[in-house]
Amino acid sequence: MGAAAWTALGTWFLVSGTLLAVYWQSRQQRRINSANSVMILHDRFESSVMKSQRKQLASTLAIRTPLNQDDDHILVFFETIGLLTHQHVLSEDMVWNEFCWEVVRYYVALTKPQNHIAVLREASHDKTLYCEFEWLFNRLIAMDCRRRAAGREVVTPNEEEVKAFLAGEAALTT
């Protein structure tokens, strides 16, 4: 092999190594950005404004009062998390770890026994309303089933668990 061939081979290895390093660095940066975003969303969820809105929504759901779109701050919050997760901006594992408990319980409370989401969709003539929140619920339930090695009926909270969750949310202090 001549000098030109060795130079070409060396250049090829250098370019390949550089591309691998850039790919690895990009992946790491994406994970860091996702973690930072999840922590910012967590802080927002725990803010006094959101706690007040969570308290209001939980109280409304607990007494089974019809919901209107003025009460949708929490739904919009979870819709945003769903969209960002669905678009792979946020890590599914990080979202599962940080928000699964609340997403699953709020979704069940919003859809059983009365499906408030369906009512809001019908009232707004928008069948896509809160579809990312719904996607997120289904995704987190599937992840929970895999992680806990249990069926959907086990990981989905029952009526008593949802009532206890709503009572805790309704008792939040801001």
MODELLER restraints for C-alpha pairs under 7 A, 6 or more apart:
rsr = mdl.restraints
at = mdl.atoms
rsr.add(forms.Gaussian(group=physical.xy_distance, feature=features.Distance(at['CA:34:A'], at['CA:89:A']), mean=6.54, stdev=0.5))
rsr.add(forms.Gaussian(group=physical.xy_distance, feature=features.Distance(at['CA:34:A'], at['CA:90:A']), mean=4.84, stdev=0.5))
rsr.add(forms.Gaussian(group=physical.xy_distance, feature=features.Distance(at['CA:34:A'], at['CA:91:A']), mean=6.05, stdev=0.5))
rsr.add(forms.Gaussian(group=physical.xy_distance, feature=features.Distance(at['CA:38:A'], at['CA:95:A']), mean=6.87, stdev=0.5))
rsr.add(forms.Gaussian(group=physical.xy_distance, feature=features.Distance(at['CA:44:A'], at['CA:50:A']), mean=6.93, stdev=0.5))
rsr.add(forms.Gaussian(group=physical.xy_distance, feature=features.Distance(at['CA:48:A'], at['CA:174:A']), mean=4.64, stdev=0.5))
rsr.add(forms.Gaussian(group=physical.xy_distance, feature=features.Distance(at['CA:51:A'], at['CA:172:A']), mean=6.49, stdev=0.5))
rsr.add(forms.Gaussian(group=physical.xy_distance, feature=features.Distance(at['CA:51:A'], at['CA:174:A']), mean=5.96, stdev=0.5))
rsr.add(forms.Gaussian(group=physical.xy_distance, feature=features.Distance(at['CA:52:A'], at['CA:174:A']), mean=6.16, stdev=0.5))
rsr.add(forms.Gaussian(group=physical.xy_distance, feature=features.Distance(at['CA:53:A'], at['CA:73:A']), mean=6.83, stdev=0.5))
rsr.add(forms.Gaussian(group=physical.xy_distance, feature=features.Distance(at['CA:53:A'], at['CA:74:A']), mean=6.99, stdev=0.5))
rsr.add(forms.Gaussian(group=physical.xy_distance, feature=features.Distance(at['CA:54:A'], at['CA:74:A']), mean=6.60, stdev=0.5))
rsr.add(forms.Gaussian(group=physical.xy_distance, feature=features.Distance(at['CA:54:A'], at['CA:169:A']), mean=6.34, stdev=0.5))
rsr.add(forms.Gaussian(group=physical.xy_distance, feature=features.Distance(at['CA:55:A'], at['CA:169:A']), mean=5.34, stdev=0.5))
rsr.add(forms.Gaussian(group=physical.xy_distance, feature=features.Distance(at['CA:55:A'], at['CA:170:A']), mean=4.29, stdev=0.5))
rsr.add(forms.Gaussian(group=physical.xy_distance, feature=features.Distance(at['CA:55:A'], at['CA:171:A']), mean=6.76, stdev=0.5))
rsr.add(forms.Gaussian(group=physical.xy_distance, feature=features.Distance(at['CA:55:A'], at['CA:172:A']), mean=6.06, stdev=0.5))
rsr.add(forms.Gaussian(group=physical.xy_distance, feature=features.Distance(at['CA:56:A'], at['CA:170:A']), mean=6.84, stdev=0.5))
rsr.add(forms.Gaussian(group=physical.xy_distance, feature=features.Distance(at['CA:57:A'], at['CA:71:A']), mean=6.65, stdev=0.5))
rsr.add(forms.Gaussian(group=physical.xy_distance, feature=features.Distance(at['CA:58:A'], at['CA:166:A']), mean=5.06, stdev=0.5))
rsr.add(forms.Gaussian(group=physical.xy_distance, feature=features.Distance(at['CA:58:A'], at['CA:169:A']), mean=5.86, stdev=0.5))
rsr.add(forms.Gaussian(group=physical.xy_distance, feature=features.Distance(at['CA:58:A'], at['CA:170:A']), mean=5.25, stdev=0.5))
rsr.add(forms.Gaussian(group=physical.xy_distance, feature=features.Distance(at['CA:59:A'], at['CA:170:A']), mean=5.32, stdev=0.5))
rsr.add(forms.Gaussian(group=physical.xy_distance, feature=features.Distance(at['CA:61:A'], at['CA:109:A']), mean=6.86, stdev=0.5))
rsr.add(forms.Gaussian(group=physical.xy_distance, feature=features.Distance(at['CA:62:A'], at['CA:163:A']), mean=6.98, stdev=0.5))
rsr.add(forms.Gaussian(group=physical.xy_distance, feature=features.Distance(at['CA:62:A'], at['CA:166:A']), mean=6.36, stdev=0.5))
rsr.add(forms.Gaussian(group=physical.xy_distance, feature=features.Distance(at['CA:67:A'], at['CA:116:A']), mean=6.44, stdev=0.5))
rsr.add(forms.Gaussian(group=physical.xy_distance, feature=features.Distance(at['CA:68:A'], at['CA:120:A']), mean=6.84, stdev=0.5))
rsr.add(forms.Gaussian(group=physical.xy_distance, feature=features.Distance(at['CA:69:A'], at['CA:120:A']), mean=6.89, stdev=0.5))
rsr.add(forms.Gaussian(group=physical.xy_distance, feature=features.Distance(at['CA:78:A'], at['CA:103:A']), mean=6.98, stdev=0.5))
rsr.add(forms.Gaussian(group=physical.xy_distance, feature=features.Distance(at['CA:78:A'], at['CA:133:A']), mean=5.46, stdev=0.5))
rsr.add(forms.Gaussian(group=physical.xy_distance, feature=features.Distance(at['CA:79:A'], at['CA:130:A']), mean=5.73, stdev=0.5))
rsr.add(forms.Gaussian(group=physical.xy_distance, feature=features.Distance(at['CA:79:A'], at['CA:132:A']), mean=5.15, stdev=0.5))
rsr.add(forms.Gaussian(group=physical.xy_distance, feature=features.Distance(at['CA:79:A'], at['CA:133:A']), mean=4.35, stdev=0.5))
rsr.add(forms.Gaussian(group=physical.xy_distance, feature=features.Distance(at['CA:82:A'], at['CA:132:A']), mean=4.80, stdev=0.5))
rsr.add(forms.Gaussian(group=physical.xy_distance, feature=features.Distance(at['CA:82:A'], at['CA:133:A']), mean=5.22, stdev=0.5))
rsr.add(forms.Gaussian(group=physical.xy_distance, feature=features.Distance(at['CA:82:A'], at['CA:135:A']), mean=6.75, stdev=0.5))
rsr.add(forms.Gaussian(group=physical.xy_distance, feature=features.Distance(at['CA:82:A'], at['CA:136:A']), mean=4.91, stdev=0.5))
rsr.add(forms.Gaussian(group=physical.xy_distance, feature=features.Distance(at['CA:83:A'], at['CA:132:A']), mean=5.45, stdev=0.5))
rsr.add(forms.Gaussian(group=physical.xy_distance, feature=features.Distance(at['CA:84:A'], at['CA:90:A']), mean=5.67, stdev=0.5))
rsr.add(forms.Gaussian(group=physical.xy_distance, feature=features.Distance(at['CA:85:A'], at['CA:91:A']), mean=6.37, stdev=0.5))
rsr.add(forms.Gaussian(group=physical.xy_distance, feature=features.Distance(at['CA:85:A'], at['CA:92:A']), mean=6.07, stdev=0.5))
rsr.add(forms.Gaussian(group=physical.xy_distance, feature=features.Distance(at['CA:96:A'], at['CA:140:A']), mean=6.05, stdev=0.5))
rsr.add(forms.Gaussian(group=physical.xy_distance, feature=features.Distance(at['CA:100:A'], at['CA:140:A']), mean=6.17, stdev=0.5))
rsr.add(forms.Gaussian(group=physical.xy_distance, feature=features.Distance(at['CA:103:A'], at['CA:137:A']), mean=6.33, stdev=0.5))
rsr.add(forms.Gaussian(group=physical.xy_distance, feature=features.Distance(at['CA:104:A'], at['CA:137:A']), mean=5.74, stdev=0.5))
rsr.add(forms.Gaussian(group=physical.xy_distance, feature=features.Distance(at['CA:105:A'], at['CA:157:A']), mean=6.68, stdev=0.5))
rsr.add(forms.Gaussian(group=physical.xy_distance, feature=features.Distance(at['CA:105:A'], at['CA:162:A']), mean=5.89, stdev=0.5))
rsr.add(forms.Gaussian(group=physical.xy_distance, feature=features.Distance(at['CA:107:A'], at['CA:137:A']), mean=6.82, stdev=0.5))
rsr.add(forms.Gaussian(group=physical.xy_distance, feature=features.Distance(at['CA:109:A'], at['CA:162:A']), mean=6.29, stdev=0.5))
rsr.add(forms.Gaussian(group=physical.xy_distance, feature=features.Distance(at['CA:110:A'], at['CA:116:A']), mean=5.44, stdev=0.5))
rsr.add(forms.Gaussian(group=physical.xy_distance, feature=features.Distance(at['CA:110:A'], at['CA:117:A']), mean=6.54, stdev=0.5))
rsr.add(forms.Gaussian(group=physical.xy_distance, feature=features.Distance(at['CA:111:A'], at['CA:117:A']), mean=6.53, stdev=0.5))
rsr.add(forms.Gaussian(group=physical.xy_distance, feature=features.Distance(at['CA:121:A'], at['CA:127:A']), mean=5.40, stdev=0.5))
rsr.add(forms.Gaussian(group=physical.xy_distance, feature=features.Distance(at['CA:121:A'], at['CA:129:A']), mean=5.68, stdev=0.5))
rsr.add(forms.Gaussian(group=physical.xy_distance, feature=features.Distance(at['CA:141:A'], at['CA:152:A']), mean=6.89, stdev=0.5))
rsr.add(forms.Gaussian(group=physical.xy_distance, feature=features.Distance(at['CA:141:A'], at['CA:155:A']), mean=6.91, stdev=0.5))
rsr.add(forms.Gaussian(group=physical.xy_distance, feature=features.Distance(at['CA:144:A'], at['CA:155:A']), mean=6.65, stdev=0.5))
rsr.add(forms.Gaussian(group=physical.xy_distance, feature=features.Distance(at['CA:145:A'], at['CA:151:A']), mean=5.65, stdev=0.5))
rsr.add(forms.Gaussian(group=physical.xy_distance, feature=features.Distance(at['CA:145:A'], at['CA:152:A']), mean=6.14, stdev=0.5))
rsr.add(forms.Gaussian(group=physical.xy_distance, feature=features.Distance(at['CA:145:A'], at['CA:155:A']), mean=6.40, stdev=0.5))
